[in-house]
Amino acid sequence: MANNKKRNLPANRHGKSKWTRRAFMITGGVIGGGLLVGVGGLLYVNKKIKEYSGEGFGEGDSLNAWIRIAPDNTITVAVPRAEMGQGVYTAIPMLVAEELEVEMSSIKVVQPQPEGPYANTFLLTNQRPDIYKGLSMMEKIASFLPVVATGGSTTIRGLYDILRVSGASARESLLQAAAAKWGIDQSKCLAEKGHVVNLTNKEKLSYGELAAAASKIEIKQLPELKPLKDFKILGTPVARLDIPEKVTGDAQFGIDVRLEGMLFAAMRHCSYLGGAITSINNQAEVESMPGVKKTVLLPEGRGVAVVADNTWRAKNAALALDLEETGDETISSEGISKMMEETIADGIIATPIDKGDVEAVFMKNKNLVEAKYEVPYLAHACMEPINCTVLVQGDRAEAWAGLQSSSLTRDAINTATGISKSNIKTNITYLGGGFGRRSEIDMVLNAAHVAKEMEGTPIQLVYTREECMRHDMYRPAVASRFRAAISESGEIDAWENKMALQSVSHSAMMRIMPAMAEDPKKDPTSTEGASTLAYEMKNAKVAFGQLDLPIQVGYWRSVGSSQNAFFTECFMDECAHAAGQDPYQFRRSKLKDHPRYIAVLDKIAEMSGWSNPLPEGRFRGIALHESFGSIVGQVAEISKTGDKEFKIEKFYCAIDCGRTINPNTIAAQMQSGIIFGLSAALFGEITFAGGQVEQFNFPQYEMVRMKTAPVVDVHIMEVDEYPGGVGEPGTPPAAPALANAIFAATGERVRSLPLMKHGYSFV
């Protein structure tokens, strides 16, 4: 565990965090390095779960909006974030358990309805502009809107203090209840393993015995939070609470939902980009097929849903549809690449970084390094097909789905049906992969519209693999052109990066929350990971231009950093070689004012034995990147097995994510992020011809298989700082680390992905 030398919380002389209500109001509710406890935590400390959640919390008494305790000492914790494999069903209870003084085995979790105390309103622009500046658009949206959503590695960053305060508040009320029952001073009471102990005679009362009395106690001031040195649960490896039922098959994902009388619908979208389905030529014929109940033409030409008594029949009927369609048949990948070149040359709309005078330096300095990089569109390719189940009954509706936002799910049903939000219930199941795709609402809008047409019957709408792949909200294709001037001493005198792409946030918000959609030139996700570099540069310019295309783009794991880390870290390698310096040492020399970055860089160099010669035929590449509040360094080690054939032997990974919650989850997310990034680097590509997507299913959209996956060695830095994200930051450095290793092996600088298009194969 990290020591407690740096504390982000005000402390009393005993080292414990001590907050009064007055102190909270004076500070604007900012605790723990700038994140807000207020709306989601303290304003609801004395509110009861039943006021917000309705059904599902079981027996017992609510100590606040997050915690309910049953007579048998079962602790129910509200977890308003979606569990999509990232471990929130364990991490959130850990935050509560640490301060509440209970064991994890006594906790069960429940998904609350998307009400006030569970919203993502946790960030303030005026309190920590340094934090706010580096946020993704989704994080900035979450900082203002009462949205209950999961994404952008915001769960722990947003709930770290809120849940600790809630656990400590519940503990305080239990101690007060026990002291009153025994007629002793509260200082003679100790909270321990789900019990309050009377220190005068060692008598014990369980929390379950005290919960009824404790639920009536109003906490008058903010409780003391435990100092880091006293943590028993946080920072320790804890077994995931969701794993047992996933192993036994008891876990329910969205596609597992089965309701009495349920019918199934399959989607058919327009074949062409930006197009619409205007009519059905053979509706009667299709509706006469075995098991088919109805065909539903969706509003605004969004598509057609075929309802049947099982998914297979619905799918085959959807394939049999003869449709009238519109759309742009001229769009091609070659045309998009040409458009990106033209945009970089003469279509820049925003310049988030413009320090010094790069043009003046380029005119004088003859040692210029220039390169152009490009990456393709990418699909999310979730293992669980997109689906949503909706039941409409009169003026009420209910939904079952594995989605990343319960509040947006409710909003979408309201939009599609006109039913009041207060009469809409959401049931968020496990997600079979999210990666940003399940933050969208198209599947909810479509399912709700069909359910309204089939009122009184539960409808499960499913997108086939082909519909998922060909009608995704893709990670955009991006081109990035670099110029750098390197001094004789190896300093970066000037750095210029111009890129062209579609704005992810503009595209996504026009679908999800049109009223919040901003001008594309204000989208920070376009340059995140490129305009926030820690490397020292005397003159720097980062700019981008917007592509206007009818291709839907959206949030993809690590968003702008997914491509910008590849661009910047590969180009940093080019600069290092132009300067005649070792890539590790070159980077290190540019991070003099950033000790946390240096520590991560040094660690991966140590882990990989960077300074030691490798056996013949083995090669290494290095990359370092910060995203979502965490710094990740990676070294890829590969061996050459043929002319352009390699084996990825090992990935070394170090992460500084501040204070750790569950190291098991951190390691798993780094491994997951690396494999996700390698799939994109090796194979990932969505291409277009004749206005249509060319990839239909996994045979055309390959993934890293077990035989190709490397061994991953993860080290978690011990740093006593506010927690950063974990779900996203492992992905960005993977591609550049591998590409830099390939350069070390072949001398060929690969500047576009996927690698298979350059003739490389991996065994």
N, C-alpha and C positions, 0 to 999 in steps of 0.2 A: 504493500500500500504506500501511496505517496505520503510524505509527511504533511504537517499542518502549518507550515511556515507562512503560506499565502492563503489568507482567508478572504473570500469575496463577500462574506456576511459580517455585519457588525457583531462584535463579540464582547461579552463581559469579561471581567478579569479572570474568570475560570476557564475561558476559552469557548464557552457555549454561546451560540447565537441567541441574542435576546432582542425581541422586537415588541414594541408596544403598538397599539392601534394608532396612537398619535404619530409615532415614528414612521409607521407605514404610510400614513396619509401625507406626511411631510415629504417623504422620499418619492412620492408618486407611485408607490407600490412596486418599486424596482428592487429586486433581491438577486443575489447570486450572479454578479457580473452583468447585470443589465436586463434580465428577463423578468417579466411581470407575473407576480403571484395573484394580483387583484381579482379580476373578474372570475377566473376559474377556480380560485381557491378561497381567499379570505372572505370575500363578500358572501360566500356560500358555506362558510364553516358551520354556521348554525342552522342551515337549511336542511330539511330531511329529504332523503332519497325519494320517498313516495310523492313529494311535491313535483318531481320532474320526470320520474321514470315510468310511473304506472306499474305495469306487470313485470314479473321476472326476477325480482330480487329475493324471493323466498321469505322464510319466516325471520322474525327478529326485530330489532330496533335500529333505527338509523341514527348514527352519531353525527353524520354530516352528509353532504351530497355524494360522497364517494364511498362511504363505509357503512355497512350494516352488520350487526352481530346477532347471531341466533342463540337461543338458550343452550344449545349443545356446543357452544364456543366456535361454531363455524363463522369465519369472517368472509363476507361477500364484498368484493371490491369492484366498483364500476370502472370498466375499461372501455372508453368511448372511441378508441382507435382500432382500426382493422388489423387482424392478425393474418399477415400474408407471408409468414415464414421468417419474419424479422425478429420475432421474440417479444412483442409488446405484451402478450398475455402473461409473461413472466416478469418482464422488467418493471411494468407499472406496479404490480403487487409487491415487488421488492422495495420500491420506494416507500410504500405504505408500511410494509412489515418492519422496515428498519426503525422507523420512528414509533410505531405502535407497539413494538416489542412483542411480536408474535412470530411463530415459525411458519415457513412457507407452506408446510403441509396442511395448515389449518385454513388456507385461503382458497376460495373459489372465485372465479371471475364471471361477470355478466356484462353484456352490452346494453348500455342505457339508451333511451330515446334521445334524439339530437336536441337537447335543451340547453339553456343558458350556461350552467356551470361547466359543461363539457366542451364548450367551443374552444377554438384555437386562438383566442385573443390573448396573445402573450408577449408581443413585442412592441416596443415604443421607439419611434424614430428619434425623438428629441433626447432620449436618455443615453443611448449608445449608438451614435451615428457610425462609429467604426464597425459595429456589428451589422447595422442596418444596410450599410453600403454594399456588403458582400452577399446579401440575401438573394435568393431566387425570387422570381415574381410570385410564385405560389406561396413562399414564406411571407412576402410582404402583404399579399392579400389576406393571409391568415392572421396577420398582425392587426387588422382593422375589422374584419367581418366576423360575425358570430357563426362561423362555419365549423361544423364537426367533421373533420377530414383527416386522412392519413396520407402523408407524402412529404417529400423534401427533407427527410430525416428530421422531422420536427417533433416527434413524440417526446423523446427524453428532453430535448432542448426546451420544449414548452411546458413540460409537466414536472421537471426535476424538483423545483421548489414547491409548486402547488401541491403535489402529492405528499411531500415530506411534511409540509405544514398541516395538511389534512390528517395525516397519521398522528402527528404530535398533538393536534387539537383533540382528536379522539382519545388519545392516551391521557391527556390532561383531564378530560371529563370523567374518565374511568377512575382516575386517582382521586378526584374530588368526591365522586360517589362513594368510593370505598372509605375514605376518611370520614365522611358523614355517617356512614353505616356503623363504623367502629367507634365514632366519637373521639377521634384522635386528630392530631395535626397532620396535614398532608405530607409534611417532610418525613413522617414516620412510615410512609407508604412507598413501595417499590413496584414498578411495572416490570414483569418478567415472564416471558414465554406464555403469553395469553392469560396471565393471572396478575392480581395485585396482592403483594405480600405485605403483611403487617409486621414491620421490623421489630416491634416490641415483643411479640409472642410467636412469630413465624406462621400465624394463621394465613390461609390463602382464600381468595375469592376469585372465581373464574370471570373472565370478561362477560361471558354469557349470563352470569348471575347479576352482574352490575349494569348490563346494557340498558335495561328499561329506565333505571334511575339516571344513568349517564346521559341518555338521550334528551332528558328534560333540562340539562344544565347548559346554559349559554356561556360560551367562552368570552370573557371580557377583554382579554389581551392576547396578543400572539404568543404562542408557546415557545419555549427554548428548543432549538434544534440541536441534535447531537453533533459534536465536533467529529471531524474525519477520523481521528484516532480511536474513537469509540465505536466505529461501524463494525457490525457483526455480519451483516448480510450484503450490503452494497460493496461491490468490488470483489466478491467471492464467486466462484463458479457454482451456479445453481441450475439444477436440472429443469428443463423447460416443462411448464405445466401442460402445454398442449400436445406434447409428444406421445404420451401413452394412448390417447384416443385416436391419434393418427396411425399409430402402429396397429392397433386392434381393428381399425376400420370404423370406429364409432363416430369419428369426427364428421361433421356435416359441412360440406362445401355447397356453394350455390346450386351446382348442377345435381346435387343429391336430394334436393327438396322434393318431397312427394306429399301431396295433399289430396284429400278425398275429392273425387270428381275432376281431378286436374286434367287439362288438355295441354297439348304441346304445339308450339309454333316454331317454324323455321323461317329465317330471313333470306330475302333475295334483294341485294342492293343493285343500284344502277351499275352497268358494266364500265361506264366511262367516267373519267375524272371530271368533277364539277357538274355532272349530269343529273338527270332526274328521270324517274319512271312515270310516264304520263298516263298509260292505260295498259289493260290486260286484254290480249286478243282471244284467249282461250279459257276464260274464267269458268264457264259452265263445264267444260271438259275436265278441267283440273278438279273442280269441286265434286265431280262424279267419281273420282279415283277412290279406291278402298280406304276407309278410315278418315277421309278428309271431311272436315266440317265447314270450313269457310276460308275464303281468301280475303285479305284486308289490304287495300291500297292505302299506304300511310300518307299523312299530310306532307305537303311541300315536296312531293316526289322522292321522299326519303327511301322508299323501297316498298316491297310487298311482303307480308307475312302470311304463311299458309298454316292454318290450324288443323290439327289432326289428332287421332287418339294415341299416337306415339311419335317420337322424334324422327324415326326412320321414314315413316310414311310422309310426315310433314316435309322432310328434306327432299325426298324423291318428287313430291308434288311441286315443291318450289323450283326444282331443276327443270320440271316439265313446262313451266310458265313460258308463254310466248309474249314478250313485252315490247311496248313502244318506249324508246329511250332517247334522251338527248345527251349531249356531252361533247367535250373537246377531243376529237380523234387525232389531233396533231401533236399532242404532247409526247415527247420522247426523252430518254435519259441524255442522249447526245445534245438535244436542244437545250436541256436544263444546264448542262455543263457549259455550253456556249453562253447562255444567259448569265451565268455566274461570272464568267470571264469579263463580259461587258459591264456588269455591275461593279466589279472591282475597279475596272478602268475608268468608269464614268458614271457611277450611280451611288456613291456614298451618301448616306442620309444622316448618319450620327457618328460622333467622335467622342466617346466617353473618356479617352485619355489623350491629352495633347500637351506634353511637358517639354519645354525647351524648344529647339528648332531642329528637327530631324533633317529637313531638306538642306539646311546650311551645312550640317555635318557631312551628309552624303556627297555634297559638292566637293568638299575638301578631302575626304578620306577615300583613298583608293582601295583599301582592304575591305571591300564590301562582300557580304554573304547574302545571296538571294535564293529564294525557293518558293515554290507554289505547292500547296497541299490541297487534297480534296478527299472527302468522305461521302458515301452514298446515303440515301434514305435507309432507315432501319425500321423493322417491325418489332413490336413488343413480344410477339410469339409466346404468349402465356400457355402453360401446359393445360390449364382448364379452359375450355372454350368459353367465349363470352356468353353470359346468360343472365336472365332476371325473371323472377316469378312475381306476378301481381294478381291480386284478387280485388275486384271492384264490386261493392254491394251498396247500392243506393248512394247515400252521401258519405260513405266510408270506404277506405281502401287500405290494403296491407301489402307490403312487399317483402320478399325474401331474396337476398342476393349477396354474393361475395363482392362487395364494392368498397372503394376507398373513402366514401363519404356518405354517411347516413343522412346528413342534412340536405345534400344535393340530391340524394335519392328522393327524399320527400318533396323537395322543390320541383323536381322533374315530374312527379306524379301529379302534383298540383297543376302544373302547366298543361299536362296532357289531358287531364280529366276535369279540371275546375273544382275539384274537391278541396275543401278547406284543409290547410296544413295541420290544423289541430285534430282533424279526423283521419290522419294518415299515420299508420304505424310502420316502422321499418324494422326488419330483422336482418342484421348483418351476420353472415356466416363466415367460415374460413374462406380465404382466397387462394385459389390454385395459381398463384402468380399475379402480381399487380403491375409493378415496374412503371406506373403512371397510366397505363391503359385503363385501369378500373377507377381512375379519378374522373373519367368521362361519364356522360349521362345519356348517350344515344340509346343504349340498350334499355334504359329505364323508360325513356320517352316512348320508345317503340312498344315495349311490353305493356305499358299502361294504356296506350291507345288501343291495342288489341283487346286488353282486358275490359276496357270500357265497352267495346263492341260486343264482347261475350259476357256481359254483366252477370254476376252470380257464379261464374266458373273461374277457378284459378287457372291462369295461363302461364306456362313456363316457355319463354322465348329463348331460343338457342341460335347462336351463329355457328354454322359449320366451320371446320378448319379453313376451308377455302374462303368463306366470307370474312373470317377473322383476319386472314393474311392479306386479302385483296382490298379490304375496307378498314384498315387500321388508321390511327392517328399517328403518323410516322415521326420518328426522329428525322429532322430535315437533312437533306444533302447540304453540304457546306464546302465552299472553297476559301482558302486562306493564303494570301500572298505576303511573304516576309522580305524585309530588307534589314540588314544590321551592319553597322560599322564597328569593327573591332580594332582597338588601339594596339600598338606594338607591345604594350604590357599585358594585353589580354582583357582590357576593360571593354564593356559594351558602351561605346560612345553614343550610339543612336540605335533605336529599335523601332521598326514600323511593321504593323500587322493590319492588313486590310482584308476584310472577309465579306462574303455574300451568302445570304441564306434567307429562309422564311422565318419570320418572328414566331416562335413557339407560343409565347404568352398571348400575343394578339389572336392567333388562330384558336387557341384553346379557350380563351375567355369569350370570344365571339360565340362559341358553342355553349359554354357552361354558364357564364354570367355576362351577357352582352353589354349590360349597363356599365360594367367595370372594365371593358376592353379599352386599352390605351392605344395611342399612336405607336406603330411599330418601332419608331426611332427611340422610344422611351423604354424599350424592353431590355432590362439588364441581363436576361438569360442569354441573349445573343452573344454577348462577349464575356459571360462569367467564365472564370478560369483563364481568360486571356487578358482582361483589363485589371485583374487583381493580383498580378504576379508579385512575389516578394523579392525577386532578383533586382539588384541595384542597376539602374540604367540612367545615365546622365540626361539623355533626351529620349522620349518615348511617345509614340503615337499609335493608338488602337482605334480603328474605325470599321464601320460595317454598312452594308447596303441591303435593302429589303427586296426580296424576289416576290413578285405578284403572280401567284400560281394557284389554280383551283385544287391544290393537293392539301388535304388535311394533315397538319402536323401537330404534335402534342408533346407532353412531358414524357421523357424516356429516361430511364434510370441514370441519374447524375446530370441530366439536362445539358446545358451548354458546356459543362466541363467534360462531357463524354467525348466531344470532338476537340475542344480547345486544348485539353491536356495532350492529346496526340500531336496536334500542331506545334504547340509551344515547346514541349519536351523533346520532340525530335529535332526541332530547329535549334534548341539550346545545344544539343549534341553537335549539330553542324557548326555552330559558333565555336564550340570547344575545340573541334578538330581544326577549324580555320585558324584558331589561336595557337595550335600546337600543344594543347593542354589535355590532361586526363579529364574525361567528362564529369567524374565525381568531384575532383578538385576544382574544376572550372565553376561548377555550380556552387560549391562551398564558398569560394572567394566572393561570390555575389550576394551572400546572405549574412554579412557581418552584423547587421542590426536585427537579425531574426534568430535568436538562439534556439527557439523551439524547432525551427526548420533544420538548423544545423544538427541538432540532436537526433532528429529522425534520419537525416542523410547519413550521419556518421554511423548510426545503428545498422542501417541496411548494408553499408560498406563493410562493417564488422561481421555481420551475419553471413554475408556472401563471400567473405575472404577476398574482397575487391583488390587488395594490394598484393595478393598471392597469385602466382602464375597458375593457370588452369591446365589440366591435361590436354594433350593434343586433340584437336577436334571439338573442343568445348569453347563456348563464347558467352559473354555477358553483355547485358544492356541495363541502363539505369533510368529511373524516372522519379520525379518528386512533384506532388501536386496537393494543393489545399482546396477543399470544397466542403460546404455545409458545416463549417466550423471545425473541421478535423484535417490534420496534415498526414498524408500517406506517402511513404516512399516504397519503391519496389525495385528489385533486381531480378531480371529474367536470365536464367542459365539454360542454354540450349546446346545440343550436340548435333554435329553434321553427320547425316547417314547416307547422303547422296548428293548429286549435283545441286539441286535446290530442295532437297528433302532434309527435314530436321525433326528432332525429338525435343520437346520442351521438357527438360529434366526437372527444373525446380523454379519456383517463384519464392523469393524472400520478400517479406512484407513487414513494415513497421508502421504503426499508427499512433499518433498523438491525438486522442479524442478527449483530452482533459480527464476529469474524474470518470472512472469506469463504474458501470452498473453490474453487468454480468460478463466476465471475460470470455466465457464459452460462446455467448452470442456474438461478441465482437469478432472473435476468431472465425466463427462460422460466416459472418457477413463479409469479412475480408476474402475468405475462400470463395464465397458465392459471387462477390463482386468481380473477382479476378476471372472466374470462369465465364461470367456474363460478358465481360470485356473482351476476353479471348475469342468467344464465339463471334462477336462482331468483327474483331480484327482479322480472324482467319477466313470467315465465310460470309458474314452478314452483308446483305445487299438487297434492296428493293429497286427494281428497274421498271422503266415504262416504255411502251411502244404502242403506237396507234391509240394513245389516250387511255391505255389499260395497264394494270399491274401485271407483270410477267410471272411472278412467283405465286403459286397456288397453295402449297402445303410444305411440310418439312422436307420432302425430297428436293425441293428447290431452295430451301432456306435451312441450311445445315447448322448443326450445333456441335459444340465440343463434346465428344464421346469420352467414355471412361478411359479408353486406350490412349487418348490424346492428352487428357488432363494431367497437368503437372502435380508434383508434390508441392504443397504450399506451407511454408514456415512463417508463422505470424508472431510478431513481438508487439506487445502493448506497452507503450511508454508510461511510466509513472509520473503523472503531471497533475498537480493540485490546481486545476483551473476548471471553470464551468464546463459541463459536458458539451461536446460537439456531436455531430451526427455520425452514424455508423452504417446505415443501410445503403447509402449511395457512394461514399468516398473511396471504396475499394475498386470501383470500376475504372475511373479515368486513367490511372497510371499504367494499366495493364498493356494496352496497345503500344504506347511509346516505348515501354521497357522492352517489349518483344521486338519491335521494329529496330530499336537501337542495337539489340543483340544480333539481329540479322545483318546490320551494317558491319558490326565487328567481325562477323563470320565471312561475309562476301564482298564487302566494300561497296555494295549497292545500297543507295539511299532510297528506301521505299517511301514515297510521298503520297500514296493514295491507298485506300483500303477497298475491299478486302485483299489479303495477301495472296489468296488463291489465284486472283486475276493476274498476278505477276509470275505465275508458274510455281509458286511455293506450295509444298505439301508437308504435312506433319503426321508422324506415325506415333 
